[in-house]
């Protein structure tokens, strides 16, 4: 830990000397975060409109499926196959127009998965 702190202090000193030699005054970068979020939302709307999806519910479902697929792949990479299978089942339910959760036992007779019947809200970043 001491070595990391010393290295950080050394680098800061080098940066401070460089800034003084070149007349640079460090300033905090200020930008509007909201503009980035709104631009992303507008880009998604344009993309979905171009693909012929004008229904807001279909857009949200497609975005949820995209996020669930990413989460499923992460679960599989972490070797958490039960969670990955549950997410896969939820995605199948969404694609079939269901609630996203399978009721009763799974195809293999193991049960499991989210039985609440609710679709989770996408996380906001």
N, CA, C and O atoms as CSV, one atom per row, in Angstrom:
chain,resi,resn,atom,element,x,y,z
A,1,UNK,N,N,0.842,-1.179,0.000
A,1,UNK,CA,C,0.000,0.000,0.000
A,1,UNK,C,C,0.891,1.247,0.000
A,1,UNK,O,O,0.625,2.209,-0.721
A,2,UNK,N,N,1.924,1.219,0.796
A,2,UNK,CA,C,2.837,2.356,0.880
A,2,UNK,C,C,3.473,2.624,-0.478
A,2,UNK,O,O,3.644,3.777,-0.874
A,3,UNK,N,N,3.825,1.550,-1.192
A,3,UNK,CA,C,4.458,1.690,-2.502
A,3,UNK,C,C,3.497,2.375,-3.492
A,3,UNK,O,O,3.922,3.221,-4.280
A,4,UNK,N,N,2.230,2.017,-3.453
A,4,UNK,CA,C,1.250,2.628,-4.348
A,4,UNK,C,C,1.057,4.104,-4.024
A,4,UNK,O,O,0.957,4.929,-4.932
A,5,UNK,N,N,1.004,4.441,-2.744
A,5,UNK,CA,C,0.845,5.835,-2.332
A,5,UNK,C,C,2.062,6.660,-2.756
A,5,UNK,O,O,1.919,7.780,-3.247
A,6,UNK,N,N,3.255,6.102,-2.564
A,6,UNK,CA,C,4.477,6.809,-2.961
A,6,UNK,C,C,4.525,7.032,-4.471
A,6,UNK,O,O,4.931,8.098,-4.932
A,7,UNK,N,N,4.111,6.029,-5.235
A,7,UNK,CA,C,4.107,6.157,-6.696
A,7,UNK,C,C,3.118,7.221,-7.150
A,7,UNK,O,O,3.404,7.983,-8.074
A,8,UNK,N,N,1.968,7.278,-6.513
A,8,UNK,CA,C,0.974,8.299,-6.845
A,8,UNK,C,C,1.519,9.692,-6.543
A,8,UNK,O,O,1.358,10.615,-7.341
A,9,UNK,N,N,2.160,9.837,-5.393
A,9,UNK,CA,C,2.746,11.134,-5.032
A,9,UNK,C,C,3.833,11.526,-6.030
A,9,UNK,O,O,3.925,12.695,-6.406
A,10,UNK,N,N,4.647,10.587,-6.458
A,10,UNK,CA,C,5.706,10.863,-7.433
A,10,UNK,C,C,5.105,11.342,-8.753
A,10,UNK,O,O,5.587,12.309,-9.342
A,11,UNK,N,N,4.068,10.673,-9.210
A,11,UNK,CA,C,3.428,11.057,-10.473
A,11,UNK,C,C,2.763,12.421,-10.376
A,11,UNK,O,O,2.813,13.212,-11.318
A,12,UNK,N,N,2.139,12.695,-9.232
A,12,UNK,CA,C,1.518,14.014,-9.048
A,12,UNK,C,C,2.559,15.123,-9.105
A,12,UNK,O,O,2.328,16.174,-9.702
A,13,UNK,N,N,3.691,14.883,-8.489
A,13,UNK,CA,C,4.776,15.879,-8.505
A,13,UNK,C,C,5.284,16.107,-9.927
A,13,UNK,O,O,5.520,17.247,-10.327
A,14,UNK,N,N,5.452,15.036,-10.685
A,14,UNK,CA,C,5.869,15.174,-12.090
A,14,UNK,C,C,4.843,15.978,-12.887
A,14,UNK,O,O,5.212,16.837,-13.688
A,15,UNK,N,N,3.558,15.702,-12.670
A,15,UNK,CA,C,2.503,16.424,-13.383
A,15,UNK,C,C,2.479,17.884,-12.975
A,15,UNK,O,O,2.303,18.761,-13.821
A,16,UNK,N,N,2.654,18.158,-11.682
A,16,UNK,CA,C,2.667,19.533,-11.183
A,16,UNK,C,C,3.826,20.306,-11.820
A,16,UNK,O,O,3.643,21.448,-12.242
A,17,UNK,N,N,5.019,19.699,-11.894
A,17,UNK,CA,C,6.185,20.354,-12.488
A,17,UNK,C,C,5.944,20.615,-13.975
A,17,UNK,O,O,6.281,21.687,-14.477
A,18,UNK,N,N,5.364,19.645,-14.680
A,18,UNK,CA,C,5.072,19.821,-16.103
A,18,UNK,C,C,4.086,20.966,-16.308
A,18,UNK,O,O,4.276,21.796,-17.197
A,19,UNK,N,N,3.039,21.015,-15.493
A,19,UNK,CA,C,2.036,22.075,-15.614
A,19,UNK,C,C,2.657,23.452,-15.384
A,19,UNK,O,O,2.358,24.392,-16.120
A,20,UNK,N,N,3.518,23.582,-14.372
A,20,UNK,CA,C,4.171,24.865,-14.095
A,20,UNK,C,C,5.091,25.265,-15.239
A,20,UNK,O,O,5.116,26.435,-15.622
A,21,UNK,N,N,5.841,24.330,-15.788
A,21,UNK,CA,C,6.776,24.629,-16.873
A,21,UNK,C,C,6.057,25.064,-18.143
A,21,UNK,O,O,6.617,25.823,-18.935
A,22,UNK,N,N,4.842,24.605,-18.352
A,22,UNK,CA,C,4.115,24.926,-19.573
A,22,UNK,C,C,2.955,25.890,-19.350
A,22,UNK,O,O,2.159,26.124,-20.260
A,23,UNK,N,N,2.855,26.445,-18.158
A,23,UNK,CA,C,1.819,27.435,-17.861
A,23,UNK,C,C,0.402,26.873,-17.900
A,23,UNK,O,O,-0.527,27.570,-18.306
A,24,UNK,N,N,0.231,25.643,-17.490
A,24,UNK,CA,C,-1.082,24.995,-17.496
A,24,UNK,C,C,-1.708,25.087,-16.119
A,24,UNK,O,O,-1.079,24.755,-15.113
A,25,UNK,N,N,-2.959,25.544,-16.082
A,25,UNK,CA,C,-3.718,25.570,-14.839
A,25,UNK,C,C,-4.787,24.487,-14.929
A,25,UNK,O,O,-5.717,24.618,-15.725
A,26,UNK,N,N,-4.682,23.423,-14.137
A,26,UNK,CA,C,-5.678,22.344,-14.213
A,26,UNK,C,C,-7.071,22.850,-13.857
A,26,UNK,O,O,-7.246,23.615,-12.909
A,27,UNK,N,N,-8.054,22.408,-14.633
A,27,UNK,CA,C,-9.443,22.779,-14.381
A,27,UNK,C,C,-10.305,21.527,-14.434
A,27,UNK,O,O,-9.999,20.584,-15.164
A,28,UNK,N,N,-11.367,21.522,-13.672
A,28,UNK,CA,C,-12.307,20.409,-13.683
A,28,UNK,C,C,-13.094,20.429,-14.980
A,28,UNK,O,O,-13.526,21.487,-15.437
A,29,UNK,N,N,-13.277,19.268,-15.565
A,29,UNK,CA,C,-14.076,19.163,-16.777
A,29,UNK,C,C,-15.537,19.271,-16.369
A,29,UNK,O,O,-16.007,18.550,-15.490
A,30,UNK,N,N,-16.247,20.186,-17.024
A,30,UNK,CA,C,-17.662,20.368,-16.726
A,30,UNK,C,C,-18.451,20.099,-17.999
A,30,UNK,O,O,-18.265,20.760,-19.022
A,31,UNK,N,N,-19.322,19.126,-17.911
A,31,UNK,CA,C,-20.200,18.873,-19.034
A,31,UNK,C,C,-21.530,18.399,-18.498
A,31,UNK,O,O,-21.621,17.879,-17.385
A,32,UNK,N,N,-22.546,18.582,-19.290
A,32,UNK,CA,C,-23.881,18.232,-18.865
A,32,UNK,C,C,-24.110,16.745,-19.095
A,32,UNK,O,O,-24.067,16.269,-20.230
A,33,UNK,N,N,-24.352,16.023,-18.023
A,33,UNK,CA,C,-24.559,14.586,-18.106
A,33,UNK,C,C,-25.888,14.296,-18.790
A,33,UNK,O,O,-26.000,13.339,-19.556
A,34,UNK,N,N,-26.847,15.080,-18.529
A,34,UNK,CA,C,-28.196,14.871,-19.057
A,34,UNK,C,C,-28.193,14.803,-20.580
A,34,UNK,O,O,-28.928,14.012,-21.172
A,35,UNK,N,N,-27.360,15.640,-21.218
A,35,UNK,CA,C,-27.331,15.676,-22.675
A,35,UNK,C,C,-26.931,14.318,-23.236
A,35,UNK,O,O,-27.474,13.896,-24.257
A,36,UNK,N,N,-26.004,13.632,-22.603
A,36,UNK,CA,C,-25.575,12.320,-23.056
A,36,UNK,C,C,-26.686,11.293,-22.948
A,36,UNK,O,O,-26.873,10.474,-23.848
A,37,UNK,N,N,-27.421,11.336,-21.850
A,37,UNK,CA,C,-28.526,10.397,-21.633
A,37,UNK,C,C,-29.629,10.652,-22.651
A,37,UNK,O,O,-30.172,9.712,-23.231
A,38,UNK,N,N,-29.960,11.922,-22.867
A,38,UNK,CA,C,-31.014,12.262,-23.824
A,38,UNK,C,C,-30.602,11.892,-25.242
A,38,UNK,O,O,-31.428,11.438,-26.034
A,39,UNK,N,N,-29.320,12.085,-25.565
A,39,UNK,CA,C,-28.844,11.727,-26.901
A,39,UNK,C,C,-28.941,10.225,-27.117
A,39,UNK,O,O,-29.310,9.780,-28.204
A,40,UNK,N,N,-28.614,9.434,-26.093
A,40,UNK,CA,C,-28.716,7.977,-26.214
A,40,UNK,C,C,-30.165,7.553,-26.405
A,40,UNK,O,O,-30.456,6.689,-27.232
A,41,UNK,N,N,-31.077,8.156,-25.644
A,41,UNK,CA,C,-32.498,7.825,-25.768
A,41,UNK,C,C,-33.019,8.187,-27.159
A,41,UNK,O,O,-33.785,7.429,-27.755
A,42,UNK,N,N,-32.606,9.340,-27.670
A,42,UNK,CA,C,-33.028,9.758,-29.010
A,42,UNK,C,C,-32.479,8.814,-30.070
A,42,UNK,O,O,-33.175,8.478,-31.029
A,43,UNK,N,N,-31.220,8.382,-29.897
A,43,UNK,CA,C,-30.617,7.457,-30.856
A,43,UNK,C,C,-31.360,6.122,-30.851
A,43,UNK,O,O,-31.587,5.538,-31.911
A,44,UNK,N,N,-31.738,5.636,-29.673
A,44,UNK,CA,C,-32.489,4.384,-29.587
A,44,UNK,C,C,-33.849,4.517,-30.277
A,44,UNK,O,O,-34.283,3.607,-30.983
A,45,UNK,N,N,-34.516,5.655,-30.069
A,45,UNK,CA,C,-35.815,5.883,-30.697
A,45,UNK,C,C,-35.683,5.870,-32.213
A,45,UNK,O,O,-36.507,5.272,-32.905
A,46,UNK,N,N,-34.649,6.528,-32.732
A,46,UNK,CA,C,-34.418,6.547,-34.175
A,46,UNK,C,C,-34.161,5.135,-34.694
A,46,UNK,O,O,-34.691,4.745,-35.735
A,47,UNK,N,N,-33.350,4.376,-33.969
A,47,UNK,CA,C,-33.024,3.014,-34.388
A,47,UNK,C,C,-34.269,2.127,-34.400
A,47,UNK,O,O,-34.478,1.365,-35.343
A,48,UNK,N,N,-35.088,2.224,-33.364
A,48,UNK,CA,C,-36.290,1.400,-33.310
A,48,UNK,C,C,-37.299,1.817,-34.380
A,48,UNK,O,O,-37.978,0.968,-34.958
A,49,UNK,N,N,-37.400,3.123,-34.645
A,49,UNK,CA,C,-38.303,3.605,-35.683
A,49,UNK,C,C,-37.846,3.102,-37.050
A,49,UNK,O,O,-38.662,2.686,-37.873
A,50,UNK,N,N,-36.539,3.145,-37.283
A,50,UNK,CA,C,-35.998,2.651,-38.553
A,50,UNK,C,C,-36.249,1.158,-38.719
A,50,UNK,O,O,-36.417,0.675,-39.839
A,51,UNK,N,N,-36.275,0.433,-37.620
A,51,UNK,CA,C,-36.523,-1.006,-37.668
A,51,UNK,C,C,-38.011,-1.325,-37.730
A,51,UNK,O,O,-38.398,-2.492,-37.780
A,52,UNK,N,N,-38.846,-0.283,-37.725
A,52,UNK,CA,C,-40.287,-0.491,-37.840
A,52,UNK,C,C,-40.990,-0.719,-36.524
A,52,UNK,O,O,-42.165,-1.086,-36.515
A,53,UNK,N,N,-40.312,-0.513,-35.415
A,53,UNK,CA,C,-40.937,-0.689,-34.103
A,53,UNK,C,C,-41.314,0.681,-33.551
A,53,UNK,O,O,-40.466,1.405,-33.029
A,54,UNK,N,N,-42.581,1.026,-33.669
A,54,UNK,CA,C,-43.023,2.321,-33.168
A,54,UNK,C,C,-43.747,2.196,-31.832
A,54,UNK,O,O,-44.007,3.198,-31.166
A,55,UNK,N,N,-44.069,0.974,-31.445
A,55,UNK,CA,C,-44.758,0.722,-30.186
A,55,UNK,C,C,-43.788,0.877,-29.020
A,55,UNK,O,O,-42.744,0.226,-28.992
A,56,UNK,N,N,-44.123,1.733,-28.060
A,56,UNK,CA,C,-43.265,1.987,-26.899
A,56,UNK,C,C,-43.048,0.723,-26.076
A,56,UNK,O,O,-41.941,0.479,-25.596
A,57,UNK,N,N,-44.092,-0.077,-25.910
A,57,UNK,CA,C,-43.969,-1.321,-25.150
A,57,UNK,C,C,-43.000,-2.291,-25.816
A,57,UNK,O,O,-42.219,-2.962,-25.141
A,58,UNK,N,N,-43.055,-2.361,-27.145
A,58,UNK,CA,C,-42.136,-3.247,-27.875
A,58,UNK,C,C,-40.701,-2.768,-27.718
A,58,UNK,O,O,-39.777,-3.572,-27.595
A,59,UNK,N,N,-40.524,-1.466,-27.723
A,59,UNK,CA,C,-39.168,-0.900,-27.526
A,59,UNK,C,C,-38.616,-1.287,-26.164
A,59,UNK,O,O,-37.476,-1.735,-26.043
A,60,UNK,N,N,-39.434,-1.109,-25.154
A,60,UNK,CA,C,-38.976,-1.416,-23.794
A,60,UNK,C,C,-38.687,-2.909,-23.637
A,60,UNK,O,O,-37.720,-3.298,-22.982
A,61,UNK,N,N,-39.526,-3.732,-24.238
A,61,UNK,CA,C,-39.300,-5.176,-24.180
A,61,UNK,C,C,-37.989,-5.535,-24.866
A,61,UNK,O,O,-37.214,-6.342,-24.353
A,62,UNK,N,N,-37.740,-4.930,-26.033
A,62,UNK,CA,C,-36.498,-5.210,-26.759
A,62,UNK,C,C,-35.283,-4.783,-25.945
A,62,UNK,O,O,-34.284,-5.501,-25.901
A,63,UNK,N,N,-35.360,-3.621,-25.299
A,63,UNK,CA,C,-34.251,-3.159,-24.466
A,63,UNK,C,C,-34.051,-4.086,-23.271
A,63,UNK,O,O,-32.917,-4.393,-22.904
A,64,UNK,N,N,-35.152,-4.532,-22.664
A,64,UNK,CA,C,-35.058,-5.440,-21.528
A,64,UNK,C,C,-34.432,-6.764,-21.962
A,64,UNK,O,O,-33.590,-7.313,-21.252
A,65,UNK,N,N,-34.835,-7.274,-23.116
A,65,UNK,CA,C,-34.258,-8.517,-23.625
A,65,UNK,C,C,-32.759,-8.365,-23.856
A,65,UNK,O,O,-31.981,-9.273,-23.565
A,66,UNK,N,N,-32.365,-7.218,-24.379
A,66,UNK,CA,C,-30.939,-6.961,-24.622
A,66,UNK,C,C,-30.152,-6.979,-23.314
A,66,UNK,O,O,-29.075,-7.569,-23.236
A,67,UNK,N,N,-30.694,-6.336,-22.303
A,67,UNK,CA,C,-30.010,-6.297,-21.004
A,67,UNK,C,C,-29.991,-7.670,-20.339
A,67,UNK,O,O,-28.995,-8.063,-19.732
A,68,UNK,N,N,-31.103,-8.394,-20.461
A,68,UNK,CA,C,-31.151,-9.734,-19.877
A,68,UNK,C,C,-30.154,-10.662,-20.557
A,68,UNK,O,O,-29.535,-11.499,-19.900
A,69,UNK,N,N,-29.998,-10.516,-21.872
A,69,UNK,CA,C,-29.039,-11.363,-22.578
A,69,UNK,C,C,-27.619,-11.086,-22.085
A,69,UNK,O,O,-26.831,-12.012,-21.891
A,70,UNK,N,N,-27.301,-9.817,-21.886
A,70,UNK,CA,C,-25.985,-9.464,-21.359
A,70,UNK,C,C,-25.787,-10.065,-19.973
A,70,UNK,O,O,-24.731,-10.622,-19.673
A,71,UNK,N,N,-26.812,-9.947,-19.133
A,71,UNK,CA,C,-26.735,-10.496,-17.771
A,71,UNK,C,C,-26.598,-12.021,-17.806
A,71,UNK,O,O,-25.870,-12.601,-17.001
A,72,UNK,N,N,-27.305,-12.672,-18.746
A,72,UNK,CA,C,-27.229,-14.124,-18.871
A,72,UNK,C,C,-25.815,-14.552,-19.260
A,72,UNK,O,O,-25.280,-15.515,-18.712
A,73,UNK,N,N,-25.209,-13.830,-20.211
A,73,UNK,CA,C,-23.853,-14.165,-20.645
A,73,UNK,C,C,-22.853,-13.968,-19.509
A,73,UNK,O,O,-21.920,-14.756,-19.352
A,74,UNK,N,N,-23.051,-12.908,-18.714
A,74,UNK,CA,C,-22.174,-12.676,-17.576
A,74,UNK,C,C,-22.300,-13.811,-16.556
A,74,UNK,O,O,-21.304,-14.274,-16.002
A,75,UNK,N,N,-23.546,-14.253,-16.317
A,75,UNK,CA,C,-23.768,-15.353,-15.374
A,75,UNK,C,C,-23.091,-16.630,-15.868
A,75,UNK,O,O,-22.488,-17.364,-15.086
A,76,UNK,N,N,-23.194,-16.887,-17.161
A,76,UNK,CA,C,-22.551,-18.083,-17.718
A,76,UNK,C,C,-21.033,-17.980,-17.621
A,76,UNK,O,O,-20.358,-18.971,-17.343
A,77,UNK,N,N,-20.493,-16.779,-17.852
A,77,UNK,CA,C,-19.043,-16.583,-17.745
A,77,UNK,C,C,-18.566,-16.808,-16.316
A,77,UNK,O,O,-17.441,-17.256,-16.093
A,78,UNK,N,N,-19.432,-16.495,-15.344
A,78,UNK,CA,C,-19.102,-16.696,-13.933
A,78,UNK,C,C,-19.423,-18.128,-13.483
A,78,UNK,O,O,-19.324,-18.456,-12.301
A,79,UNK,N,N,-19.807,-18.968,-14.442
A,79,UNK,CA,C,-20.164,-20.362,-14.190
A,79,UNK,C,C,-21.372,-20.502,-13.264
A,79,UNK,O,O,-21.510,-21.503,-12.561
A,80,UNK,N,N,-22.237,-19.499,-13.270
A,80,UNK,CA,C,-23.477,-19.544,-12.501
A,80,UNK,C,C,-24.592,-19.945,-13.472
A,80,UNK,O,O,-25.414,-19.125,-13.880
A,81,UNK,N,N,-24.592,-21.230,-13.826
A,81,UNK,CA,C,-25.477,-21.717,-14.872
A,81,UNK,C,C,-26.940,-21.734,-14.456
A,81,UNK,O,O,-27.823,-21.611,-15.305
A,82,UNK,N,N,-27.209,-21.884,-13.177
A,82,UNK,CA,C,-28.607,-21.865,-12.723
A,82,UNK,C,C,-29.207,-20.485,-12.956
A,82,UNK,O,O,-30.329,-20.371,-13.450
A,83,UNK,N,N,-28.463,-19.428,-12.600
A,83,UNK,CA,C,-28.944,-18.063,-12.824
A,83,UNK,C,C,-29.083,-17.799,-14.322
A,83,UNK,O,O,-30.060,-17.187,-14.754
A,84,UNK,N,N,-28.115,-18.257,-15.117
A,84,UNK,CA,C,-28.165,-18.063,-16.568
A,84,UNK,C,C,-29.396,-18.753,-17.150
A,84,UNK,O,O,-30.062,-18.194,-18.021
A,85,UNK,N,N,-29.702,-19.948,-16.684
A,85,UNK,CA,C,-30.876,-20.672,-17.179
A,85,UNK,C,C,-32.169,-19.962,-16.779
A,85,UNK,O,O,-33.116,-19.905,-17.563
A,86,UNK,N,N,-32.208,-19.426,-15.572
A,86,UNK,CA,C,-33.401,-18.701,-15.124
A,86,UNK,C,C,-33.611,-17.457,-15.977
A,86,UNK,O,O,-34.742,-17.132,-16.336
A,87,UNK,N,N,-32.527,-16.764,-16.302
A,87,UNK,CA,C,-32.623,-15.568,-17.147
A,87,UNK,C,C,-33.066,-15.971,-18.548
A,87,UNK,O,O,-33.889,-15.294,-19.163
A,88,UNK,N,N,-32.511,-17.090,-19.058
A,88,UNK,CA,C,-32.910,-17.590,-20.376
A,88,UNK,C,C,-34.410,-17.867,-20.404
A,88,UNK,O,O,-35.088,-17.506,-21.365
A,89,UNK,N,N,-34.933,-18.506,-19.356
A,89,UNK,CA,C,-36.357,-18.811,-19.286
A,89,UNK,C,C,-37.187,-17.526,-19.255
A,89,UNK,O,O,-38.255,-17.448,-19.863
A,90,UNK,N,N,-36.684,-16.529,-18.541
A,90,UNK,CA,C,-37.379,-15.249,-18.473
A,90,UNK,C,C,-37.407,-14.597,-19.853
A,90,UNK,O,O,-38.422,-14.026,-20.253
A,91,UNK,N,N,-36.300,-14.682,-20.575
A,91,UNK,CA,C,-36.233,-14.117,-21.925
A,91,UNK,C,C,-37.191,-14.842,-22.860
A,91,UNK,O,O,-37.845,-14.210,-23.690
A,92,UNK,N,N,-37.279,-16.162,-22.732
A,92,UNK,CA,C,-38.199,-16.948,-23.560
A,92,UNK,C,C,-39.629,-16.504,-23.307
A,92,UNK,O,O,-40.412,-16.346,-24.244
A,93,UNK,N,N,-39.966,-16.303,-22.052
A,93,UNK,CA,C,-41.308,-15.839,-21.710
A,93,UNK,C,C,-41.613,-14.475,-22.297
A,93,UNK,O,O,-42.724,-14.234,-22.770
A,94,UNK,N,N,-40.640,-13.587,-22.272
A,94,UNK,CA,C,-40.840,-12.254,-22.850
A,94,UNK,C,C,-41.028,-12.336,-24.360
A,94,UNK,O,O,-41.883,-11.657,-24.927
A,95,UNK,N,N,-40.222,-13.170,-25.001
A,95,UNK,CA,C,-40.332,-13.306,-26.468
A,95,UNK,C,C,-41.667,-13.908,-26.874
A,95,UNK,O,O,-42.216,-13.572,-27.923
A,96,UNK,N,N,-42.189,-14.807,-26.031
A,96,UNK,CA,C,-43.465,-15.451,-26.326
A,96,UNK,C,C,-44.650,-14.570,-25.944
A,96,UNK,O,O,-45.801,-14.951,-26.156
A,97,UNK,N,N,-44.378,-13.404,-25.385
A,97,UNK,CA,C,-45.446,-12.492,-25.000
A,97,UNK,C,C,-46.012,-12.759,-23.629
A,97,UNK,O,O,-47.045,-12.203,-23.256
A,98,UNK,N,N,-45.330,-13.624,-22.866
A,98,UNK,CA,C,-45.797,-13.937,-21.512
A,98,UNK,C,C,-45.297,-12.908,-20.523
A,98,UNK,O,O,-44.941,-11.785,-20.882
A,99,UNK,N,N,-45.279,-13.320,-19.270
A,99,UNK,CA,C,-44.857,-12.419,-18.209
A,99,UNK,C,C,-43.363,-12.401,-18.033
A,99,UNK,O,O,-42.839,-11.548,-17.316
A,100,UNK,N,N,-42.653,-13.325,-18.672
A,100,UNK,CA,C,-41.213,-13.375,-18.517
A,100,UNK,C,C,-40.773,-14.375,-17.477
A,100,UNK,O,O,-39.578,-14.618,-17.310
A,101,UNK,N,N,-41.732,-14.961,-16.771
A,101,UNK,CA,C,-41.378,-15.951,-15.758
A,101,UNK,C,C,-42.179,-17.210,-16.029
A,101,UNK,O,O,-43.379,-17.141,-16.296
A,102,UNK,N,N,-41.543,-18.324,-15.964
A,102,UNK,CA,C,-42.202,-19.595,-16.221
A,102,UNK,C,C,-42.886,-20.047,-14.941
A,102,UNK,O,O,-42.321,-19.973,-13.849
A,103,UNK,N,N,-44.094,-20.509,-15.100
A,103,UNK,CA,C,-44.821,-21.004,-13.940
A,103,UNK,C,C,-44.623,-22.507,-13.852
A,103,UNK,O,O,-44.488,-23.185,-14.870
A,104,UNK,N,N,-44.608,-23.019,-12.638
A,104,UNK,CA,C,-44.472,-24.459,-12.458
A,104,UNK,C,C,-43.033,-24.898,-12.633
A,104,UNK,O,O,-42.097,-24.125,-12.424
A,105,UNK,N,N,-42.874,-26.156,-13.021
A,105,UNK,CA,C,-41.543,-26.735,-13.124
A,105,UNK,C,C,-40.963,-26.471,-14.500
A,105,UNK,O,O,-41.694,-26.286,-15.473
A,106,UNK,N,N,-39.631,-26.454,-14.572
A,106,UNK,CA,C,-38.953,-26.232,-15.836
A,106,UNK,C,C,-39.018,-27.497,-16.680
A,106,UNK,O,O,-39.521,-28.525,-16.228
A,107,UNK,N,N,-38.504,-27.421,-17.915
A,107,UNK,CA,C,-38.525,-28.554,-18.832
A,107,UNK,C,C,-37.837,-29.763,-18.233
A,107,UNK,O,O,-38.272,-30.891,-18.465
A,108,UNK,N,N,-36.803,-29.565,-17.490
A,108,UNK,CA,C,-36.034,-30.664,-16.919
A,108,UNK,C,C,-36.595,-31.145,-15.593
A,108,UNK,O,O,-36.070,-32.081,-14.990
A,109,UNK,N,N,-37.661,-30.503,-15.142
A,109,UNK,CA,C,-38.273,-30.940,-13.899
A,109,UNK,C,C,-37.525,-30.480,-12.663
A,109,UNK,O,O,-37.706,-31.041,-11.583
A,110,UNK,N,N,-36.690,-29.469,-12.808
A,110,UNK,CA,C,-35.892,-29.016,-11.678
A,110,UNK,C,C,-36.544,-27.866,-10.927
A,110,UNK,O,O,-36.174,-27.591,-9.785
A,111,UNK,N,N,-37.514,-27.185,-11.546
A,111,UNK,CA,C,-38.110,-26.030,-10.887
A,111,UNK,C,C,-37.150,-24.873,-10.934
A,111,UNK,O,O,-36.307,-24.817,-11.830
A,112,UNK,N,N,-37.242,-23.956,-10.016
A,112,UNK,CA,C,-36.319,-22.830,-9.951
A,112,UNK,C,C,-36.797,-21.670,-10.786
A,112,UNK,O,O,-37.878,-21.707,-11.374
A,113,UNK,N,N,-35.977,-20.637,-10.831
A,113,UNK,CA,C,-36.337,-19.442,-11.580
A,113,UNK,C,C,-37.194,-18.520,-10.752
A,113,UNK,O,O,-37.536,-18.822,-9.608
A,114,UNK,N,N,-37.535,-17.395,-11.340
A,114,UNK,CA,C,-38.351,-16.395,-10.678
A,114,UNK,C,C,-39.819,-16.755,-10.877
A,114,UNK,O,O,-40.306,-16.749,-12.008
A,115,UNK,N,N,-40.520,-17.065,-9.812
A,115,UNK,CA,C,-41.914,-17.477,-9.919
A,115,UNK,C,C,-42.867,-16.339,-9.555
A,115,UNK,O,O,-44.074,-16.563,-9.464
A,116,UNK,N,N,-42.359,-15.132,-9.347
A,116,UNK,CA,C,-43.224,-14.046,-8.925
A,116,UNK,C,C,-44.090,-13.531,-10.060
A,116,UNK,O,O,-45.123,-12.908,-9.811
A,117,UNK,N,N,-43.680,-13.784,-11.332
A,117,UNK,CA,C,-44.473,-13.333,-12.456
A,117,UNK,C,C,-44.244,-11.870,-12.810
A,117,UNK,O,O,-44.930,-11.338,-13.683
A,118,UNK,N,N,-43.321,-11.224,-12.169
A,118,UNK,CA,C,-43.085,-9.810,-12.466
A,118,UNK,C,C,-41.826,-9.653,-13.308
A,118,UNK,O,O,-40.892,-10.451,-13.223
A,119,UNK,N,N,-41.826,-8.618,-14.111
A,119,UNK,CA,C,-40.670,-8.317,-14.950
A,119,UNK,C,C,-39.838,-7.281,-14.201
A,119,UNK,O,O,-40.364,-6.239,-13.810
A,120,UNK,N,N,-38.544,-7.551,-13.993
A,120,UNK,CA,C,-37.722,-6.586,-13.261
A,120,UNK,C,C,-37.497,-5.324,-14.082
A,120,UNK,O,O,-37.410,-5.374,-15.309
A,121,UNK,N,N,-37.406,-4.208,-13.400
A,121,UNK,CA,C,-37.127,-2.935,-14.056
A,121,UNK,C,C,-35.665,-2.909,-14.490
A,121,UNK,O,O,-34.799,-3.369,-13.746
A,122,UNK,N,N,-35.374,-2.386,-15.665
A,122,UNK,CA,C,-33.975,-2.264,-16.089
A,122,UNK,C,C,-33.228,-1.303,-15.168
A,122,UNK,O,O,-33.779,-0.302,-14.708
A,123,UNK,N,N,-31.955,-1.634,-14.907
A,123,UNK,CA,C,-31.153,-0.752,-14.061
A,123,UNK,C,C,-30.763,0.478,-14.855
A,123,UNK,O,O,-30.468,0.391,-16.047
A,124,UNK,N,N,-30.763,1.609,-14.200
A,124,UNK,CA,C,-30.341,2.852,-14.834
A,124,UNK,C,C,-28.880,3.102,-14.496
A,124,UNK,O,O,-28.456,2.932,-13.353
A,125,UNK,N,N,-28.119,3.507,-15.500
A,125,UNK,CA,C,-26.694,3.762,-15.243
A,125,UNK,C,C,-26.420,5.221,-15.064
A,125,UNK,O,O,-25.274,5.610,-14.840
